Each structure stands twice: as C-alpha cells, then as structure tokens.
Amino acid sequence: MEQKIKNIGVLTSGGDAPGMNAGIRAVVRACAYHKIKCTGIYRGYQGLIENDFEELNARSVRNIINRGGTFLKSARSRRFMTVDGRASAYENLRSEKIDALVVIGGDGTFTGASIFNKEHNFPVIGIPGTIDNDIRGTDYTIGYDTALNTVVEAIDKIRDTANSHNRLFLVEVMGRDAGDIALNAGIGAGAEEILIPEENLGTDRLLESLKRSKKSGKTSSIIVVAEGDQIGKNIFELAEFIETNLEDYEVRVTVLGHIQRGGSPSCYDRVLASRLGIGAVDALLEGKRDMMVGIKDRKLTYVPFDLAISGENEIDIDLRRVADITSI
C-alpha cells in the first residue's frame, strides 16, 4: 500500500463527551505506529482557522485515557460556517503540511467536515463523539455509555430521597432531539414513566399512569424527561401541571444538566474510542475520505457523512415495550 499521507491533524468539536481524550490518544499513537506525524488542533474548527496547532507524539497523550472532556478543547466556530472561514482553514492546513484530518464530534462537526471536504477535496474522517448517541451508522457514540451510567447513578440517589418523603421527582436529562439517554437510563433506574422527544404521549396518559402507580401502592415515583420532550414547554411547567391535576403528589424537579458530560469515561467508552481512533487513521491511509468510522455488531464500519447525519432519530420499539412492562 502506497502511503501518501505524512501528517494527520486531529481536532474535537461541538459538545465534549467522555472518551474524547481516549480517541485523541488512539489517533496520535496510531500515527506514531505508522511513523507519520500527528498535529493536534486546539479549539476545534476555530483553532483550524486561527492556526492553533501543536505537534503531538506518543508521549504527548500519556495519562489522558482516564480523563473526561478533551485536552484539545472544543469550540463552536461561526467563521467556519462561512466560505471564507473554511478557505482560511484550508490554507492553514496546507501551510502546516497537514495532509488529512480526523474530527471527533457529532452531527454539526460532521456537517462542517463534509462541506469542507467537498469544497477543498481534503481527506477527512470523522469519529462519532456525543453523549446523545444520535448518529446514524453506528450502534454507539463515544461518551454515551459514560453519560448513561452518570444519569443512572444520579437517579438512584434521587430515588432515596423520593422514597423518604413520598415525593414524585421529575428528572430532566440531555436529549433535545434524541431520547436514547432518557429511555435507557429510565429503564436502568426503574423509572415509572419516560418522556422522550420521539413520541408525544400526551398529558392524559401521563396522569393515568401516575394514578395507576398510586393505586398499586407506590408511595413515590421517578419520571425521566428528555429535555426535548413535547408534553410541556419545560419541565417546570410540567411539574406545575401535575401538582394542579393530582393533589396527592408533592412534585420536585431535578435538572441534571452538564454533569452528564463530565467524569472519567467508562471502560466501554475507552475501548470504543481507541478502536475508532485507530480505525480513522487506517481509513485515511487506505484512501478513504468524507466518511465516519463507526461500530456495528462489534465490527468497524465506514459510513458517508451525509448518511451519518441524515434523518430523524428513531425510537427502539422493543425498549419502549420493556419500559412499559417493567414500570407497572
């Protein structure tokens, strides 16, 4: 195999996710293994435009596999959304003699990478890094498993106080467009109801569900609410609605927020990130471009960016059934 690529750049973009550092580490060490240069790009696409580069080697990424976040930092770049901004980024890459790019992020990151590739014919491979698990073409994204465990641990603690005071807790988790975290964490934490953006269960079903729980002898309840749920304008409005219509319930609200993004990545996320990082470098050396490396049925797969970011998130019908049965 003829190796034309001598310098690969790597960046993280969009929302941070546990395991991104493990992905960077894998890319850097794969480059070292193949005896090619690796250049770290700080602050995502903004750093690409501002020439914020640093050469990385195998020792540059020591002791980061266990760290959350991303040591290369992340930023959302408005300039990269413009033709001139992307042109500046391309010139910086050429000036630094970077031959290809690995980007770690979600759908916004992949959209920018795809446009950049089409405009400048520059090889780019994406690694899915987002806690929402809302990228097509891969079973799991980096950070999703860690976020699930963080949410379940938090709900377990909330249930302790819910039981002590006979309260109903509404727990909001991340997921503006995708309910994967809410659905899986809700099942794992034994939630009585799970509200997700992919389906609008309506207020009538919610009230009936809570009434049944009360009649069955439950003295406290947990409802997991994805931030993109369609029932109310926000979780506080939903809490007020429940208290108005069900006087027996004392309702409390917990918004988990950004704690879901932080923390040391799980073993699964570390291994996944390592596999995807090496797969991204292999793909570039094999001449692949304008695509994402993912995992399907435990095997690496390569999916065009356009497919990875296409369509709406689909709910797992089997999991929804599991949630309905186990919550009675």
C-alpha positions in Angstrom: 0.0 0.0 0.0 1.5 3.3 -1.1 1.5 5.8 1.8 1.0 9.3 0.6 -0.2 10.8 3.9 2.7 12.0 6.1 0.9 14.3 8.6 -2.6 13.8 10.1 -4.4 16.6 12.0 -6.8 15.8 14.8 -9.4 18.0 16.5 -12.5 17.8 18.7 -15.6 19.9 18.0 -19.0 20.6 19.4 -20.1 19.4 22.8 -17.5 17.5 24.8 -18.0 13.8 25.6 -16.2 11.4 28.0 -13.8 9.3 25.9 -12.7 12.1 23.5 -9.3 12.1 25.1 -9.0 8.3 24.6 -9.9 8.9 20.9 -7.2 11.6 20.5 -4.7 9.3 22.2 -5.5 6.4 19.8 -5.2 8.7 16.7 -1.8 10.0 17.9 -0.4 6.6 18.8 -1.7 5.1 15.5 0.2 7.8 13.7 3.3 7.0 15.7 2.9 3.3 14.9 2.8 4.1 11.2 5.7 6.5 11.6 3.8 9.6 10.4 3.4 13.0 12.0 0.3 14.0 14.0 -0.7 17.5 14.6 -3.2 18.5 17.4 -5.6 21.3 16.6 -6.9 23.2 19.6 -10.4 24.6 19.9 -11.9 22.7 17.0 -12.6 24.4 13.8 -11.9 27.8 15.4 -8.4 26.7 16.1 -8.1 25.4 12.5 -8.9 28.9 11.3 -6.6 30.6 13.9 -3.7 28.3 13.2 -3.7 26.9 16.8 -1.6 23.8 16.1 0.8 21.7 18.1 2.8 18.6 17.0 1.8 15.6 19.2 3.7 12.3 19.8 3.1 9.2 21.7 4.2 10.8 25.0 2.1 13.9 24.5 -1.0 11.8 25.2 0.2 9.9 28.2 -2.2 9.6 31.2 -5.2 11.0 29.4 -7.2 7.9 28.6 -8.9 8.2 32.0 -9.7 11.9 31.8 -13.1 13.3 30.8 -13.5 16.2 28.4 -10.9 16.9 25.7 -7.4 18.3 26.3 -7.5 19.8 22.8 -10.5 21.9 23.9 -13.7 22.4 21.9 -15.4 25.4 20.4 -18.3 26.3 18.1 -16.9 28.4 15.2 -19.2 30.7 13.3 -16.4 31.6 10.9 -16.1 28.0 9.8 -19.7 28.2 8.7 -18.6 30.7 6.0 -16.8 30.0 2.7 -14.0 32.5 3.6 -13.5 30.9 7.0 -13.2 27.4 5.5 -10.8 28.8 2.9 -8.6 30.2 5.7 -8.7 26.8 7.5 -7.6 25.1 4.3 -4.7 27.5 3.8 -3.5 26.9 7.3 -3.6 23.1 6.8 -1.6 23.4 3.6 0.9 25.8 5.2 1.4 23.3 8.1 1.7 20.5 5.6 -1.2 18.6 7.1 -2.4 16.0 4.5 -5.6 14.7 6.2 -7.8 15.4 9.2 -9.6 13.4 11.9 -12.5 15.2 13.5 -14.2 13.9 16.7 -17.7 15.2 17.4 -21.4 15.0 16.5 -23.7 15.9 13.6 -22.6 19.6 13.5 -19.0 18.6 13.4 -19.7 16.1 10.6 -21.7 18.6 8.6 -18.8 21.0 8.6 -16.3 18.3 7.7 -18.4 17.1 4.8 -18.8 20.7 3.4 -15.0 21.2 3.9 -14.2 18.0 2.0 -16.4 18.9 -0.9 -15.1 22.5 -1.2 -11.4 21.7 -0.9 -11.1 18.0 -1.8 -9.4 17.5 1.6 -9.4 14.0 3.2 -11.4 14.0 6.4 -12.6 11.0 8.6 -15.0 11.5 11.5 -15.2 9.8 14.8 -18.6 10.0 16.5 -18.2 11.6 19.9 -21.5 12.7 21.5 -23.4 11.6 24.6 -26.7 11.7 22.7 -26.0 8.6 20.6 -27.9 10.3 17.7 -25.5 9.5 14.8 -26.7 7.0 12.2 -24.4 4.2 11.0 -23.0 3.4 14.4 -24.5 1.4 17.3 -22.8 3.7 19.9 -21.1 7.0 20.0 -18.2 7.9 22.3 -19.4 9.3 25.7 -22.9 7.7 25.5 -22.2 4.8 27.9 -20.5 7.0 30.4 -23.4 9.5 30.3 -25.9 6.7 30.9 -24.0 5.5 34.0 -23.8 9.0 35.3 -27.5 9.5 34.9 -28.4 6.2 36.5 -26.2 6.9 39.5 -27.8 10.3 40.0 -31.4 8.9 39.7 -30.5 6.1 42.2 -29.6 8.8 44.7 -32.7 10.9 43.9 -34.9 7.8 44.5 -33.5 7.5 48.0 -34.9 10.9 48.9 -38.1 10.4 46.9 -38.8 7.3 49.0 -38.0 9.1 52.2 -40.6 11.8 51.6 -43.2 10.1 49.3 -42.4 12.5 46.5 -42.7 12.5 42.7 -39.4 13.5 41.1 -39.1 14.8 37.5 -35.6 14.3 36.4 -34.5 16.1 33.2 -31.7 14.5 31.2 -30.0 15.7 28.0 -31.6 14.8 24.7 -33.1 17.7 22.7 -33.7 15.6 19.6 -32.9 12.1 20.8 -34.4 10.1 23.7 -31.7 7.4 24.0 -30.3 8.6 27.3 -33.8 9.0 28.8 -35.1 5.7 27.6 -32.1 3.6 28.6 -31.4 5.3 31.9 -35.1 5.3 32.7 -35.2 1.5 32.4 -31.9 1.1 34.2 -33.0 3.2 37.1 -36.5 1.8 37.3 -38.4 5.0 36.3 -42.2 4.9 36.4 -42.5 6.9 33.2 -40.1 8.1 30.5 -40.8 11.1 28.3 -38.9 11.4 25.1 -38.9 13.8 22.0 -39.6 10.9 19.5 -43.1 10.5 20.8 -45.7 12.7 22.4 -47.6 10.5 25.0 -49.8 13.4 26.0 -50.9 14.6 29.4 -53.8 12.2 29.7 -51.6 9.1 29.5 -49.2 10.7 32.0 -51.9 11.4 34.5 -53.4 7.9 34.1 -50.0 6.3 34.6 -49.4 8.3 37.8 -52.9 7.4 39.1 -52.3 3.7 38.4 -49.0 3.9 40.3 -50.7 5.4 43.3 -53.5 2.8 43.3 -50.9 0.0 43.0 -49.3 1.1 46.3 -46.4 3.2 45.1 -45.6 6.0 47.5 -43.0 7.7 45.3 -42.3 7.9 41.6 -39.5 8.9 39.2 -40.2 10.3 35.8 -37.3 10.7 33.5 -37.8 13.6 31.0 -35.6 14.2 28.0 -35.0 17.9 27.5 -36.7 17.8 24.1 -39.9 16.1 25.3 -43.1 17.5 23.7 -45.6 17.4 26.5 -44.8 20.8 28.2 -42.9 23.9 27.3 -40.4 22.9 30.0 -40.0 20.5 32.9 -41.1 23.1 35.5 -44.4 23.8 33.6 -44.9 20.0 33.6 -44.4 19.8 37.3 -46.9 22.6 37.9 -49.4 20.8 35.7 -49.1 17.5 37.6 -49.5 19.2 41.0 -52.6 21.1 39.7 -54.2 17.9 38.5 -53.1 15.4 41.1 -53.2 16.9 44.5 -51.8 13.8 46.2 -48.4 14.3 44.6 -45.7 16.5 46.0 -43.5 17.2 42.9 -39.8 18.1 42.8 -37.7 18.8 39.8 -34.0 17.9 39.2 -32.2 19.1 36.0 -29.0 17.0 35.7 -27.5 19.4 33.1 -23.9 19.3 32.3 -22.8 16.8 34.9 -23.9 14.3 32.2 -21.0 15.4 30.0 -18.3 15.2 32.7 -16.4 12.5 34.5 -14.0 9.7 33.8 -15.0 7.7 30.8 -16.3 4.1 31.3 -14.2 1.2 30.2 -16.6 0.7 27.2 -16.1 4.3 26.1 -12.3 4.0 26.4 -12.2 0.8 24.3 -14.6 2.2 21.8 -12.7 5.4 21.4 -9.4 3.5 21.0 -10.9 1.3 18.3 -12.4 4.2 16.4 -9.3 6.3 16.6 -7.1 3.6 15.1 -9.8 2.9 12.5 -9.8 6.5 11.5 -6.1 6.6 10.8 -6.3 3.3 9.0 -9.1 4.7 6.8 -7.1 7.7 5.8 -4.0 5.6 4.9 -6.3 3.4 2.8 -7.5 6.5 0.8 -11.0 6.8 2.4 -12.4 10.3 3.0 -15.7 12.2 3.7 -17.0 9.5 6.0 -17.3 8.4 9.6 -15.9 5.4 11.3 -18.4 3.7 13.5 -19.2 0.4 15.2 -21.9 -2.1 14.0 -22.4 -5.5 15.5 -19.0 -5.1 17.2 -17.2 -4.5 13.9 -15.8 -1.3 12.5 -17.8 0.2 9.7 -17.4 3.3 7.5 -20.4 5.5 6.7 -20.5 8.6 4.4 -21.0 11.8 6.4 -24.3 12.5 4.5 -25.8 9.2 5.7 -24.5 9.6 9.3 -26.2 12.9 9.8 -29.4 12.2 7.8 -32.9 11.6 9.1 -34.6 11.8 12.5 -33.8 9.7 15.5 -35.9 6.5 15.6 -37.0 5.1 18.9 -36.3 1.5 19.8 -39.8 -0.1 20.0 -38.6 -3.1 22.0 -37.0 -0.8 24.6 -40.2 1.2 24.9 -42.1 -2.1 25.5 -39.6 -3.1 28.1 -40.1 0.3 29.9 -43.9 0.0 29.8 -43.9 -3.6 31.2 -41.3 -3.1 34.0 -42.9 0.2 35.3 -46.3 -1.3 36.3 
